[in-house]
Amino acid sequence: MISQDWNDNGEGLFEYRQEEGSDTLGFMDLLQTESAKLVIKHTEVKPEMEGKGIGRQLLEAVADYSRSNNLRIIPICPFAKNLMERNPDKYKDLW
């Protein structure tokens, strides 16, 4: 399950949990700018959960959010940038 939490200053987190109320297993740290950009600053997944697709699911949720809100993504995070570059057909509308 992926949830999102936004602050008034445009900073936000997309968090992955197995179920509501359980520990966060991974997250993406974001910044939504006033110029319709969504900066992916950092992605982190608990070491024991790496390789299970959590980071990819987080990026998909962020991409869906960006499309719904007419935002372009700036992937500062190396993980997100690499995944977006390796899948240009999937994310080309968000650059």
C-alpha distances in whole Angstrom, upper triangle without the diagonal:
4,7,10,13,17,20,24,25,22,20,17,13,10,8,6,5,6,6,7,10,10,11,10,10,11,11,14,16,18,21,22,26,28,29,26,25,21,22,19,21,19,16,16,14,15,18,18,14,16,17,14,13,10,12,13,9,10,13,12,10,13,16,15,15,18,20,19,21,23,23,24,22,24,22,24,22,23,20,19,23,23,21,22,25,25,23,26,25,22,22,26,25,23,26
4,7,10,14,17,20,21,19,17,13,10,7,5,5,6,9,9,9,12,12,12,10,10,9,9,10,13,14,17,18,22,24,25,22,21,17,18,16,18,16,14,14,13,15,18,18,15,16,17,15,13,10,11,12,8,7,11,10,8,10,13,12,12,15,17,16,18,20,19,20,19,21,19,21,19,21,18,16,20,21,19,19,23,23,22,23,24,20,19,23,22,20,23
4,7,10,14,17,18,16,14,11,8,6,5,7,8,11,10,9,11,12,12,10,12,11,9,11,12,13,16,16,20,22,24,21,20,17,17,16,17,16,15,15,15,17,20,20,18,19,20,18,16,13,14,15,12,9,12,13,9,10,14,13,11,15,17,16,16,19,19,20,19,21,20,21,19,22,20,18,21,23,21,21,25,25,24,25,26,22,21,24,23,21,23
4,7,10,13,15,12,11,7,6,4,6,9,11,14,14,12,14,15,14,12,14,12,9,9,10,10,12,13,16,19,20,18,17,14,15,13,15,15,14,15,16,18,21,22,20,20,22,20,18,15,14,16,13,10,12,13,9,9,13,12,10,13,15,14,14,17,16,18,16,18,18,19,18,21,19,17,20,23,21,20,24,25,24,25,25,22,20,23,22,19,21
4,7,10,12,10,9,5,5,7,8,12,13,17,16,14,14,16,15,13,15,14,11,11,10,10,11,12,15,18,20,18,17,14,15,14,15,15,15,16,17,19,23,24,22,23,24,23,21,17,17,19,16,13,15,16,13,12,16,15,12,15,18,16,15,19,17,19,18,19,19,20,19,22,21,19,22,24,23,23,26,28,27,27,28,25,23,26,24,21,23
4,7,8,7,6,4,7,9,11,15,17,20,20,18,18,19,19,16,18,16,13,12,10,9,9,9,12,14,17,15,15,12,13,13,14,15,16,18,19,22,25,27,25,25,27,26,23,20,19,20,19,15,16,18,14,13,16,16,12,14,17,16,14,17,15,17,16,18,18,19,19,22,22,19,22,25,24,23,26,28,27,28,28,25,23,25,23,20,22
4,5,6,5,6,9,12,14,18,20,23,23,20,20,22,21,18,21,19,15,14,12,10,10,10,12,14,17,16,16,14,14,15,15,16,18,19,22,24,27,29,27,27,30,29,27,23,22,24,22,18,19,21,18,16,19,19,16,17,20,19,16,19,17,19,18,19,20,20,20,24,24,22,24,27,26,26,29,31,30,30,31,28,26,28,26,23,24
4,6,7,9,13,15,18,21,24,27,26,24,23,25,24,22,25,22,19,17,15,13,11,10,11,12,15,15,16,15,16,17,17,19,21,23,25,27,31,33,31,31,33,32,30,26,25,26,25,21,22,23,20,18,21,21,17,18,21,19,16,19,17,19,19,20,21,21,22,26,26,24,26,29,29,27,30,33,32,32,33,30,27,29,27,23,25
4,6,9,12,16,18,22,24,28,28,26,25,27,25,23,25,22,19,16,13,11,8,8,9,10,14,14,14,13,13,15,15,17,20,22,24,27,30,32,30,30,32,32,29,26,24,26,25,21,21,23,21,18,20,21,18,17,21,20,17,19,16,18,18,18,19,19,20,24,24,22,24,27,27,26,29,31,31,30,32,29,26,27,26,22,23
4,6,10,13,16,20,22,26,26,24,24,25,24,21,23,20,16,14,11,8,5,5,7,8,11,11,11,9,10,12,12,15,17,19,22,25,28,30,28,28,30,29,26,23,21,23,22,18,18,20,17,14,17,17,14,14,17,16,14,15,13,15,14,14,16,16,17,21,21,19,20,24,24,22,25,28,27,27,28,25,22,24,22,19,19
4,7,10,13,17,20,23,24,22,22,23,21,18,20,17,13,11,8,6,4,6,9,12,14,13,12,10,9,10,10,12,14,16,19,21,24,27,25,25,27,26,24,21,19,20,20,16,16,18,16,13,16,17,14,14,18,18,15,17,14,15,14,14,15,14,15,19,19,17,19,22,22,21,24,26,26,26,28,25,22,24,23,19,20
4,7,10,13,16,20,20,18,19,19,18,15,16,14,10,8,6,5,6,8,11,14,16,15,13,10,10,10,10,11,12,14,16,19,22,24,22,22,24,23,21,18,16,18,16,13,14,16,13,11,14,15,12,13,16,16,14,17,14,16,14,14,14,15,14,18,18,16,18,21,20,20,23,25,24,25,26,23,21,23,22,18,19
4,6,10,13,16,17,16,16,16,14,11,13,10,6,6,5,6,9,11,14,17,19,17,15,12,11,10,10,10,10,11,13,15,19,21,18,19,21,20,18,14,13,15,14,10,12,14,11,10,13,14,12,14,17,17,16,18,16,17,15,15,14,15,14,17,16,14,17,20,19,19,22,24,23,24,25,22,20,23,22,19,20
4,7,10,13,14,14,15,15,13,10,11,8,5,5,7,8,11,12,16,19,20,18,16,12,12,10,12,11,9,11,12,14,18,19,16,17,18,17,15,11,10,12,10,7,9,11,8,7,11,12,10,12,15,15,15,18,16,17,14,16,14,16,14,17,15,13,16,19,17,17,21,22,21,22,23,20,18,21,21,17,19
4,7,10,11,11,12,11,10,6,8,6,4,7,9,11,14,16,20,23,24,22,20,16,16,13,14,12,10,10,10,12,15,16,14,15,17,15,13,10,10,12,10,7,11,12,10,10,14,15,13,16,19,18,19,21,19,20,18,19,17,18,16,18,16,15,18,20,18,19,23,23,22,24,25,22,20,24,24,21,23
4,7,9,10,11,10,9,6,6,5,6,9,12,14,18,19,23,26,27,24,22,19,18,15,16,14,11,10,9,10,14,14,11,12,14,12,11,7,9,11,8,7,11,12,10,12,15,15,15,17,20,20,21,23,22,22,20,21,19,20,17,19,16,15,19,20,18,19,23,23,22,24,25,21,21,24,24,22,24
4,5,7,8,6,6,5,6,7,9,12,15,18,21,23,26,29,30,28,26,22,22,19,20,17,14,13,11,11,14,14,11,14,15,13,13,9,12,14,11,11,14,15,13,15,18,18,18,21,23,22,24,26,25,26,23,25,23,23,21,22,19,19,23,23,21,23,26,26,25,27,28,24,24,28,28,25,28
4,7,9,7,8,8,8,10,12,16,19,21,24,26,30,32,34,31,29,25,25,22,23,20,17,15,13,13,15,14,11,14,15,12,13,10,14,15,12,13,16,16,15,18,20,20,20,23,25,24,26,29,28,28,26,27,25,26,23,25,21,21,25,25,23,24,28,27,26,29,29,25,26,30,30,28,30
4,6,6,8,9,10,13,14,17,20,22,25,26,30,33,34,31,30,26,27,24,25,22,20,18,16,16,19,17,15,18,19,16,16,13,16,18,15,15,19,18,16,19,22,20,20,24,25,24,26,29,28,29,27,29,27,29,26,27,24,24,28,28,25,27,30,30,28,31,31,27,28,31,31,29,32
4,6,9,10,12,14,15,17,19,21,24,25,29,31,33,30,29,25,26,24,25,23,20,19,17,17,21,20,17,20,22,19,19,16,18,20,16,16,19,19,17,19,22,21,20,23,25,24,25,28,27,29,27,29,28,29,26,28,26,25,28,29,27,28,32,32,30,32,32,29,29,32,31,29,32
4,7,9,12,14,15,18,19,22,24,26,29,32,34,31,30,27,27,24,25,23,21,19,17,17,20,19,18,21,23,20,20,17,20,22,19,18,21,22,19,21,24,23,22,25,28,26,27,30,29,31,29,30,29,29,27,29,26,26,30,31,29,30,34,33,32,35,35,31,31,34,34,31,34
4,7,9,12,14,17,19,22,25,26,30,33,35,32,31,27,27,24,24,21,19,17,15,14,17,15,14,17,20,17,18,15,18,20,17,17,20,21,19,21,24,24,23,26,28,27,28,31,30,31,29,30,28,28,25,27,24,24,28,29,27,29,32,32,31,34,34,30,30,34,34,31,33
4,6,9,11,15,17,20,23,25,29,32,33,31,29,25,25,22,21,19,16,14,12,10,14,13,12,15,18,16,17,14,16,19,17,15,19,20,19,20,23,23,23,25,28,27,28,31,29,30,27,28,26,26,23,24,22,22,26,27,25,27,30,30,30,32,33,30,29,33,33,30,32
4,6,7,11,13,16,19,22,25,28,30,28,26,22,21,18,18,15,12,10,9,8,12,12,11,13,16,14,15,11,12,15,14,12,16,17,15,17,20,20,20,22,25,25,25,28,26,26,23,24,22,22,19,21,18,19,22,23,22,23,27,27,26,29,30,26,26,29,29,27,28
4,7,11,13,17,20,23,26,30,31,28,26,22,21,18,17,14,11,8,6,5,9,9,7,9,12,11,11,8,10,13,12,11,14,16,15,16,19,20,20,22,25,25,26,28,26,26,23,23,21,21,18,19,16,17,21,21,19,22,24,24,24,27,28,25,24,28,28,26,27
4,7,10,13,17,19,23,26,27,25,22,19,17,14,14,11,7,5,4,6,9,11,8,9,12,11,10,7,7,11,10,8,11,13,13,13,16,18,17,19,22,22,23,25,23,22,19,20,17,17,14,15,13,13,17,18,16,18,21,21,21,24,25,22,21,25,25,22,24
4,6,10,13,16,19,23,24,22,19,15,14,11,11,8,6,5,7,9,12,14,12,12,14,14,12,9,8,11,10,7,10,12,11,11,14,16,15,16,19,20,20,22,19,19,16,17,14,15,12,14,12,12,15,17,15,17,20,21,20,23,24,21,19,23,23,20,21
4,6,10,13,16,19,20,18,15,12,10,7,7,6,4,7,9,12,15,17,15,14,16,16,13,10,8,10,10,7,8,11,10,8,12,14,13,14,17,18,17,19,16,16,13,13,11,11,9,12,10,9,12,14,14,14,17,19,19,20,22,19,17,20,20,17,18
4,7,10,13,17,18,17,14,10,9,6,5,5,6,9,12,14,17,20,18,17,19,19,17,14,12,14,14,10,11,14,13,10,14,16,14,14,18,19,17,19,16,16,13,12,11,10,9,13,12,11,14,16,16,16,19,21,21,22,24,21,19,21,21,17,18
4,7,10,13,14,13,10,7,6,5,6,7,9,12,15,18,21,23,21,20,22,22,19,16,14,15,15,11,11,14,12,9,12,14,12,11,15,16,14,16,12,12,10,10,9,10,10,13,13,11,13,17,16,16,19,21,20,21,23,20,17,19,19,15,15
4,6,10,11,11,8,6,5,7,7,10,13,16,19,22,24,27,25,24,25,25,23,20,17,19,18,15,14,16,15,11,14,16,13,12,15,16,14,15,11,12,10,10,11,11,12,16,16,14,15,19,19,18,20,23,22,22,24,22,18,20,19,15,15
4,7,8,7,6,4,6,9,10,13,16,19,21,25,27,30,27,26,28,27,24,22,19,20,19,16,15,17,15,11,13,14,11,10,13,14,11,12,9,10,9,10,12,13,14,18,19,16,17,20,20,18,21,24,23,22,23,21,18,19,17,14,14
4,5,6,5,6,8,11,12,16,18,21,25,28,30,33,31,29,31,30,27,25,22,23,23,19,18,20,18,14,16,17,14,12,15,16,12,12,9,10,10,10,13,14,16,20,21,18,18,22,22,20,22,25,24,23,25,23,19,20,18,15,15
4,6,7,9,11,15,16,20,22,25,28,31,34,36,34,33,34,34,31,28,26,26,26,22,21,22,21,17,18,19,16,14,16,16,12,12,10,12,13,13,16,17,20,23,24,21,21,25,25,23,25,28,27,25,27,25,21,21,19,16,16
4,6,9,11,15,16,20,22,26,29,32,35,37,35,33,34,34,30,29,26,26,26,23,21,22,21,17,17,18,16,13,15,16,12,11,9,9,11,12,15,16,19,22,23,20,20,24,24,21,23,26,25,23,24,23,19,19,17,14,14
4,7,10,13,16,19,21,24,27,30,33,35,32,31,31,31,28,26,23,23,22,20,18,18,17,14,14,15,12,9,11,12,8,7,5,6,9,10,14,16,18,21,22,18,18,22,21,19,21,24,22,21,21,20,16,16,14,11,12
4,6,10,12,15,17,21,24,27,30,32,29,28,28,28,25,23,20,20,20,17,15,16,16,12,12,14,12,9,11,13,10,9,5,5,6,7,10,12,14,17,18,15,15,18,18,16,18,21,20,18,20,18,14,15,13,10,9
4,6,9,12,14,17,20,24,26,28,26,24,25,25,22,20,17,17,17,14,12,14,13,9,10,12,10,7,11,12,10,10,6,6,5,6,8,10,12,15,15,12,13,16,16,14,16,19,18,18,19,17,13,15,13,10,10
4,6,9,12,15,18,22,24,26,24,22,23,24,21,19,16,16,17,14,12,14,14,10,11,14,12,10,14,16,14,14,10,8,6,5,6,7,9,12,13,10,11,14,15,13,15,18,18,18,20,18,14,16,15,11,11
4,6,8,11,14,18,20,23,20,19,20,20,17,15,12,13,14,11,9,12,12,9,10,14,12,11,15,16,15,15,12,11,7,6,5,6,6,9,10,7,9,12,12,11,14,16,16,17,19,17,14,16,16,12,12
4,7,10,14,17,19,22,20,19,20,21,19,16,13,15,16,13,12,15,15,12,14,17,16,15,18,20,19,19,15,14,11,9,7,5,5,9,10,9,10,13,14,14,16,18,19,20,22,20,17,19,19,16,15
4,7,10,13,15,18,17,15,17,18,16,14,11,13,14,11,11,15,15,12,15,18,17,16,20,21,21,21,18,17,13,11,9,7,5,8,8,8,10,13,13,14,16,18,19,20,23,20,18,20,21,18,17
4,7,10,12,15,13,11,13,14,12,10,7,10,11,9,9,13,13,11,14,17,16,16,20,21,21,22,19,18,14,13,10,10,7,9,7,7,11,12,12,13,16,17,18,19,22,19,17,20,21,18,18
4,7,9,12,10,9,12,13,12,9,8,11,12,10,12,15,15,14,17,19,19,20,23,24,24,25,22,21,18,17,14,13,10,11,9,11,14,14,14,16,19,19,20,22,24,22,20,23,24,21,22
4,6,8,6,6,9,10,10,7,7,11,11,10,12,15,15,15,18,20,20,21,24,25,26,27,24,24,20,20,17,17,13,14,11,12,16,16,15,18,20,20,20,23,25,22,21,25,26,23,24
4,6,5,6,10,11,12,10,10,14,14,13,16,18,18,19,22,23,23,25,27,28,29,31,28,27,24,24,20,20,16,17,14,16,19,19,18,21,24,23,24,27,29,26,25,29,30,27,28
4,5,5,9,10,12,11,12,15,16,16,18,20,21,21,24,26,26,27,30,31,32,33,30,29,26,25,22,21,17,17,15,17,20,19,19,22,24,23,24,27,29,27,26,30,31,29,29
4,6,9,9,12,11,13,16,16,17,19,21,22,23,25,27,27,29,31,32,33,35,32,32,28,28,24,24,20,20,17,19,23,21,20,24,26,24,25,29,30,28,28,31,33,30,31
4,6,6,9,8,10,12,13,13,16,17,18,19,22,23,24,25,27,29,30,31,29,29,25,25,22,22,19,18,15,17,20,19,18,21,23,22,22,26,27,24,25,28,29,27,28
4,6,7,7,8,11,12,13,14,16,18,19,20,22,23,25,27,28,29,30,28,27,23,23,20,20,16,15,12,14,17,16,15,18,20,19,20,23,25,22,22,26,27,25,26
4,6,8,9,10,12,13,14,16,18,19,20,22,23,24,26,28,29,30,28,27,23,24,20,21,17,16,12,14,17,15,13,17,19,17,17,21,22,20,21,24,26,25,25
4,6,8,9,10,12,14,14,16,18,19,20,22,23,25,26,28,29,27,27,24,24,21,22,19,18,14,15,19,17,15,18,20,18,18,22,22,20,21,24,26,24,26
4,6,5,6,9,10,11,12,14,15,17,18,20,21,23,24,25,24,23,20,21,18,20,16,16,12,12,16,14,12,14,17,15,15,18,19,16,17,21,22,21,22
4,5,5,6,9,10,11,12,14,15,17,18,20,21,23,24,22,22,19,20,17,18,15,15,12,12,16,15,13,15,18,17,17,20,20,17,18,21,22,20,22
4,5,5,6,9,10,11,12,14,15,16,18,20,21,22,20,19,16,16,13,15,11,12,8,8,12,12,9,12,15,14,14,17,18,15,15,19,20,18,19
4,5,5,6,9,10,10,12,14,15,16,18,20,21,19,18,15,16,13,16,13,13,9,8,11,11,8,10,13,12,11,14,15,12,12,16,17,16,17
4,5,5,6,9,10,11,12,14,15,17,18,20,18,18,16,18,15,18,15,16,12,11,14,15,11,13,16,15,14,16,17,13,14,17,18,16,18
4,5,5,6,9,10,11,12,14,15,17,18,16,16,14,15,13,15,13,14,11,9,13,14,11,12,16,16,15,17,18,14,14,17,18,15,17
4,5,5,6,9,10,10,12,14,15,16,14,13,10,12,10,13,11,12,10,7,10,11,9,9,13,13,12,13,15,11,10,14,14,12,14
4,5,5,6,9,10,11,12,14,15,14,14,12,14,13,16,15,16,13,10,13,14,10,10,14,14,12,13,13,10,9,13,13,12,14
4,5,5,6,9,10,11,12,14,13,14,12,15,14,17,16,17,15,12,15,17,14,13,17,17,15,17,17,13,12,16,15,13,16
4,5,5,6,9,10,10,12,10,11,9,11,11,14,13,15,13,10,13,15,13,12,15,17,15,16,16,13,11,14,13,10,13
4,5,5,6,9,10,10,9,9,8,11,11,15,14,16,14,11,12,14,12,10,14,15,12,13,13,9,8,11,10,7,11
4,5,5,6,9,10,10,11,11,15,15,18,18,20,18,14,16,18,15,13,17,18,15,15,15,11,10,13,11,10,13
4,6,5,6,9,8,10,10,14,14,17,17,20,18,15,17,19,17,15,19,20,18,18,18,14,13,15,13,11,14
4,5,5,6,5,7,7,11,12,15,16,19,18,14,15,18,16,14,17,19,16,16,16,13,11,12,10,7,11
4,5,5,6,8,10,13,15,18,19,21,20,16,17,19,17,14,17,19,16,15,14,12,10,11,8,7,11
4,6,8,11,12,16,18,21,21,24,22,19,20,23,20,18,21,23,20,19,18,15,14,15,12,11,15
4,6,9,11,15,17,20,21,23,23,19,20,23,21,19,22,24,21,20,20,17,15,16,13,11,14
4,7,10,13,16,19,21,23,22,19,19,22,20,17,20,22,20,18,18,16,13,14,10,9,11
4,7,10,12,15,17,20,19,16,16,19,18,15,18,20,18,17,17,15,12,13,10,7,9
4,7,10,13,15,17,17,14,13,16,16,12,14,17,16,14,15,14,10,10,8,5,6
4,6,9,11,13,13,10,10,13,13,10,12,15,14,13,15,13,9,10,9,6,6
4,6,9,11,12,9,8,12,13,10,12,15,15,14,16,15,11,12,12,9,7
4,5,7,8,6,5,9,10,8,10,13,13,13,16,15,11,13,14,10,9
4,6,9,8,7,10,12,11,12,15,16,16,20,18,15,16,17,14,12
4,6,5,6,9,10,11,12,14,16,17,20,18,15,17,18,15,14
4,6,5,6,8,10,10,12,14,15,19,17,15,17,19,16,15
4,6,5,6,9,10,11,12,14,17,16,14,16,19,16,15
4,5,5,6,9,10,11,12,15,13,11,13,15,12,12
4,6,5,6,9,10,11,14,13,10,12,14,12,10
4,5,5,6,9,10,14,13,11,13,16,14,13
4,5,5,6,9,11,10,9,12,14,13,13
4,5,5,6,9,8,6,8,11,9,9
4,5,6,9,9,8,9,12,11,10
4,6,9,9,9,11,14,14,13
4,6,6,7,8,11,12,12
4,5,5,5,9,10,10
4,6,6,8,10,11
4,6,8,9,11
4,5,5,7
4,5,6
4,6
4
